[in-house]
Amino acid sequence: MVERAVVDALFPADLPEPGDWERQYPARRLPEGARVTRFGPSPTGFVHIGGVYVSTIDKDVSSRSGGVYFVRVEDTDQSREVEGAVAQFTRAFDYFDLHPDESDAAGEYGPYHQSARERIYLTYVRELLREGKAYLCFATKEELADISARQQATKLPTGYYGTWAIWRDADPAAVAAKLAEGAPYVVRFRVPDDTEPRVRFTDEIRGALEAEANRNDAVILKSSDTSPRLPTYHFAHAVDDHLMRVSLVVRGEEWISSVPLHLQLFAALGFEPIPYAHIAPLMKQIPGGKRKLSKRKDPEAGVDFYIEAGYPARAILYYLRGLANGRLAELPLDEALATPIRLDQCGVAGPLVDLVKLEDISADHIATLTSEQVFEAVLAWARHHDADLAAALDAQRDEALRAIAVEREGVENPRKDLRKWSDFRSAYGFFLPSLFTPLAGPTDDRVTPLGVAADVVTTFAGDLADGYQHADDAQEWFNQIRELAAKHGFAGSPKDYKKNPDAYPGSIREASQLVRVALSGSTRSPDLHAISQALGAEETLRRLRALAG
C-alpha cells in the first residue's frame, strides 16, 4: 500500500476532504417517500427515443412523489463527444416538455455536467487510495493486450484481476520509481479479497436478482497524462448519485451486469446503495423476430426523427406511457397522461415501437384539436422545418384556418388525414394559393390519367367557369357540375359508362374528378363543395379557368 504522503502528493494541495462535499451537498429536505431521479444522457451520441422513454418515467415518478428530477450530462468520455449533441438534448427536452427541476442555472446540487465535477471525483479517488481500496496501475497498452491474449489462449475470462492484475500488490518502491520517471498511470478499484462468488440485489421492476460478483479491478480514474482528470462512468455515477442525493436510478437493462461493480463502489465509498429500476429496451419488429431499436440502423430511433416529422409531443408521450404500462394504452390520452406510471407494472420484455400505431394515435389526437390549435402547432413546427410553409401560413392565416376547418369542425367524425405536422403541406397545402400550382390546361399531367379527351376538358371546364355559381347550398352547387356534365355527353352514372364506354367521354365521376383535380391538384381530397367554400369564389374560378387552359 502506497503511503498517504505519496498519495496526497498526486493531487492538488487544496483539494477538499469528503466531509467538505458532504456539507456542500446535504440530504435533501423532501417529503417522506419522495423520489429523486436523474436522466444521464451522454454527448457521445444523439438522444435515442429510449432516452425520452426513460426520462418520461423519471419525471413522472419524481413529480408524483413530491421529489426532484434533474438531467446530468455524463460527458466524462470527451474524446468521443459528438458536436451538437448537447444542443440536441435541450431541443428534445423542450419539445417533450421534460424540463428538469434543477440545472446549472437553478440548482443547488450542481454542476450538472460531469466534466465540471473534476475536483469532487479527485477527492473520493484520493480517499480510496489512502484507504488502500484503490491503487495506481502503470500497465501499458501492450501489457494489457498481452494479458488479454494469454487469458483467451487459456480460455479464462478476460480482465484485470487476481494474479493478472500486475500492479495490484506492487512493491511501493516500484510504484515510487514509476512516479519518479513520470510514467502515466490510471487508478484502479481494488476488488475486496473477501468478495462472495454471487451478489443478490432487488430491482424495483424485476424484483430479486442474482448475478456473478465483479472480480475485475476496474479503472476509476483515467490516465494521469490527460486533462481534465476525469473518472470512468462507473465511479462518477456512484459519487454523483450519492452527493446529488438520487434515490432511484431508472436505466436500461444493459446496465444490470454492472450492478455488482456499482454495489462494490458504493460499499467502498461508505455510501448507501441506491435502488435501481432496469427497464426493458424498446424493440423493432424485423422479419423472423425483433431486435433492439438502433440509432445506427433505424431513423425512428433518434428523437430528431419525431421532431422533424412533427409528431405531436403529447401523442408520443401517451404512446410511450402505454409502452411502459400497458393499462395506460387503454385510457383516453388526457386521462393516461394524468395517471401515474407504476414501476411494478413495467414489463421485462422489450416493447415494440410501432410507427403505424403511433400515427393512428397521433391522428386521433389531432382530430380532437380546434382549427386554431392545429394552425398554431403547424406554424410553430414550420418555422423550424419548412420556411416556405411558415411564410404561407403567416400571410394566409384566414385561408389556412378555413382549410383546416373543412370536414373537421361541426362534424361527428372529423378528418384524420393529419398524423403529424409535416403532413400539412400535402393534405392542406393546396388550399393556400401561394403553395398551389394551377393546372397547365387539359394536358396537365394531373389531368390526363382521368382519360377524358383534352377538347372535352377544355369546353366542359370553360362552360363551368363562364357560368359558375358560388352557391352556399352543397346540392345546388353540385347540380351545376351535373348539368354541365350531361350537356357535354358524360354518362349519368359510372354504371352507365361501364356498359357502353365508347358512347361517352366519361361519367359524372370523371367530370367530378376534373373539378377535384382543378381545385386540389389531386384525385383525393375533402368534399368538393367544402373546398370551394374555403377557397372562395375568386380562387375557385381561377383554378377552373386554369383547367380550361
Secondary structure, DSSP 8 states (H G I E B T S, - for coil): ---HHHHHHTS-TT---HHHHHHHS------TT--EEEE---TTS--BHHHHHHHHHHHHHHHHTT-EEEE-B----GGG--TTHHHHHHHHHHHTT---SB-SSS-SS--SBGGG-HHHHHHHHHHHHHTTSEEEE---HHHHHHHHHHHHHTT---SS-GGG-TTTT--HHHHHHHHHTT---EEEE---TT--SEEEEEETTTEEEEEE---S--EEE--TTSSS--B-HHHHHHHHHHHTT---EEEEGGGGGGHHHHHHHHHHHT-----EEEE---EEEETTEEEE--TTT-GGGBHHHHHHHT--HHHHHHHHHHHH-GGGGGS-HHHHHHS---GGG--SS--B--HHHHHHHHHHHHHTS-HHHHHHHHHHHHHHH-HHHHHHHHHTHHHHHHHHHTTTTT-SS-----SSGGGHHHHHGGGSGGG-----STT-TTTGGG---HHHHHHHHHHHHHT----SSHHHHHHHHHHHHHHTT-BSSHHHHHH-GGG-S-BHHHHHHHHHHHHHSSS--S-HHHHHHHH-HHHHHHHHHHHH-
